[in-house]
Amino acid sequence: MVKLLFGSIVRDGESYLQRYFDQLYTLTPDYKVGLAITEGDSSDNTYAKIFELCPNEIDLYTFKYNHSGPKFGSVSNPTRWHNIAITWNSMLEGLTDVLIDYDYFVYMEA
């Protein structure tokens, strides 16, 4: 069975995490699914919701990273892209020993 490791970063995502996990779950009959997810700087209950909603069929790798920067919408802003990059880099560094266990790493917008 093909092993897929999905990766996402999330901030203040409590309101959409159910849909996110529902979509991932649809893949579990056909693939071995893992999820690496970094949460940071949230003002809601995002981090706890990740553990509450993640199906048991999905191997979960969680990370916390707070860059303490401002919250942006979907805009092209150098500070926003810098904060996104350092958050991803933090997670990828933490996955060094995990990536070898998967066939593919898939970036997934949360």
Secondary structure, DSSP 8 states (H G I E B T S, - for coil): --EEEEEEEESS-TTTHHHHHHHHHTTTTTSEEEEEEEE-S-SSSHHHHHHHHS-TTSEEEEEE---------S---HHHHHHHHHHHHHHHHHTTTTGGG-SEEEE---
